[in-house]
Amino acid sequence: MKYLVRDKLFAIGDDYWIEDEECRHAFLVDGKALRLRDTLELKAPDGRVLITLREKLLSLRGAMTVERDERPLATVRRKRLSLLRNHYRVTMADGTELDVSGRILDREFAVEYDGELLAHISRRWLRVRDTYAVDVVREDADAALLIAVAVCVIRMAERED
């Protein structure tokens, strides 16, 4: 399943819809302005908060936490000791890890678990300017989590740049 994200609206305090392949609203990204730290909520079309993304305040390398139902689900960090500048690690609450690598700022990267592709993020398929797609490859994958990971990694890469 592919989800379309409009890049130009990607700022704190802005709310924007992520659409599915049939141009239906799939998720709302609700930027929380006037907070001490960068906070976003990924909501279902009915307004339910599915995932909350928060910038970690006291992190040397920069990190964001992913929460579900106010409980930590994952932490996203730039990978240490990587030859690739655009390599991130997502550490899940249960200890498993997802790898994110590719050209983050160009919106050409992949999310993998143990070498298996879970999602591919790309502008290549689209002709619409300032839009990229999150293609969730596995049907049993958590689409909201993978979109949240893409949002975190892009925000972190933009800050580092």
Phi and psi in degrees as a GROMACS rama.xvg file:
@    title "Ramachandran Plot"
@    xaxis  label "Phi"
@    yaxis  label "Psi"
@TYPE xy
-102.664  141.131  LYS-2
-122.117  138.323  TYR-3
-103.913  128.456  LEU-4
-118.426  128.093  VAL-5
-87.6591  108.494  ARG-6
-65.0044  -37.6688  ASP-7
-66.9865  -15.4498  LYS-8
-94.467  13.3347  LEU-9
-83.4736  70.1651  PHE-10
-139.536  153.925  ALA-11
-61.7822  138.194  ILE-12
89.8349  -15.5169  GLY-13
-89.6386  141.843  ASP-14
-107.997  139.366  ASP-15
-152.351  154.723  TYR-16
-93.2261  143.51  TRP-17
-105.933  127.624  ILE-18
-104.816  154.83  GLU-19
-86.5485  -175.5  ASP-20
-61.5883  -24.3602  GLU-21
-97.0804  18.7506  GLU-22
62.1652  26.4915  CYS-23
-93.8671  147.478  ARG-24
-65.0782  122.529  HIS-25
-106.95  -41.6486  ALA-26
-144.777  147.218  PHE-27
-110.088  127.82  LEU-28
-96.8469  117.362  VAL-29
-109.455  106.056  ASP-30
-79.8774  127.973  GLY-31
-95.0895  102.499  LYS-32
-78.8321  164.15  ALA-33
61.2757  35.6499  LEU-34
-110.317  157.52  ARG-35
-66.8014  -29.8078  LEU-36
-131.591  157.189  ARG-37
-58.8343  120.305  ASP-38
-135.392  132.634  THR-39
-131.674  148.888  LEU-40
-120.499  133.509  GLU-41
-99.5264  116.829  LEU-42
-115.553  152.719  LYS-43
-73.585  162.585  ALA-44
-56.3774  -26.6901  PRO-45
-83.3871  1.43368  ASP-46
97.7699  -6.47977  GLY-47
-65.8746  134.658  ARG-48
-77.8006  119.742  VAL-49
-93.0655  -44.4012  LEU-50
-145.094  140.837  ILE-51
-114.96  132.91  THR-52
-110.846  128.121  LEU-53
-132.837  137.778  ARG-54
-72.6855  135.108  GLU-55
-79.0712  128.577  LYS-56
-72.5503  -45.0454  LEU-57
-107.795  66.1581  LEU-58
-126.384  126.694  SER-59
-65.556  -41.1712  LEU-60
-98.1795  3.47185  ARG-61
79.3416  131.54  GLY-62
-156.206  156.374  ALA-63
-130.451  143.642  MET-64
-102.149  147.349  THR-65
-114.264  123.759  VAL-66
-122.887  145.943  GLU-67
-129.629  129.223  ARG-68
54.0888  40.7152  ASP-69
63.3172  17.5191  GLU-70
-117.819  141.458  ARG-71
-59.4957  130.961  PRO-72
-108.008  -38.6354  LEU-73
-163.025  163.22  ALA-74
-126.533  133.703  THR-75
-109.975  126.983  VAL-76
-139.95  153.463  ARG-77
-70.586  135.87  ARG-78
-70.8942  132.287  LYS-79
-75.5697  154.767  ARG-80
54.2323  37.1488  LEU-81
-104.092  136.467  SER-82
-70.3099  -24.3013  LEU-83
-91.4278  126.593  LEU-84
-66.1429  -30.457  ARG-85
-102.367  61.6468  ASN-86
-131.134  121.735  HIS-87
-122.621  154.192  TYR-88
-121.034  134.044  ARG-89
-111.119  113.71  VAL-90
-100.136  114.869  THR-91
-76.6445  158.954  MET-92
-59.236  -29.805  ALA-93
-84.9244  2.71351  ASP-94
97.4492  -15.0782  GLY-95
-70.1617  158.106  THR-96
-129.379  141.59  GLU-97
-109.938  143.53  LEU-98
-106.61  136.757  ASP-99
-123.744  120.839  VAL-100
-149.416  155.909  SER-101
138.194  -159.774  GLY-102
-94.5075  87.2163  ARG-103
-59.6533  -51.1254  ILE-104
-66.1851  -24.0934  LEU-105
-86.7033  -2.18451  ASP-106
61.0245  44.1469  ARG-107
-133.612  87.8558  GLU-108
-152.429  170.919  PHE-109
-129.754  151.859  ALA-110
-114.659  123.695  VAL-111
-128.694  152.211  GLU-112
-124.519  118.048  TYR-113
51.9786  42.1817  ASP-114
82.9174  -4.64499  GLY-115
-99.7652  129.37  GLU-116
-69.5665  125.056  LEU-117
-102.42  -39.5527  LEU-118
-152.561  147.862  ALA-119
-123.168  127.884  HIS-120
-107.852  127.977  ILE-121
-157.206  149.158  SER-122
-96.6612  -13.9288  ARG-123
-54.8693  -36.1599  ARG-124
-78.649  -11.3358  TRP-125
-113.502  146.088  LEU-126
-102.7  -13.0236  ARG-127
-73.9715  127.434  VAL-128
-65.8553  146.813  ARG-129
60.9691  32.0191  ASP-130
-132.055  140.983  THR-131
-133.092  163.368  TYR-132
-113.418  143.142  ALA-133
-109.344  107.416  VAL-134
-97.1917  105.706  ASP-135
-82.2766  110.485  VAL-136
-77.3461  -46.6993  VAL-137
-85.7347  132.442  ARG-138
-68.5512  -27.3739  GLU-139
-90.3062  4.53597  ASP-140
-76.6631  153.578  ALA-141
-82.4186  98.0195  ASP-142
-59.3241  -42.245  ALA-143
-60.9844  -42.2799  ALA-144
-63.9205  -45.0662  LEU-145
-66.5741  -36.6714  LEU-146
-66.5465  -41.9157  ILE-147
-60.8221  -40.6048  ALA-148
-62.8659  -44.6332  VAL-149
-60.2127  -44.7568  ALA-150
-60.639  -46.7291  VAL-151
-59.8419  -49.7875  CYS-152
-63.0758  -42.8018  VAL-153
-64.7007  -44.0217  ILE-154
-61.3019  -43.1897  ARG-155
-66.7717  -42.4627  MET-156
-64.4023  -39.733  ALA-157
-64.5766  -36.9666  GLU-158
-68.7977  -36.3923  ARG-159
-71.8072  -28.4417  GLU-160
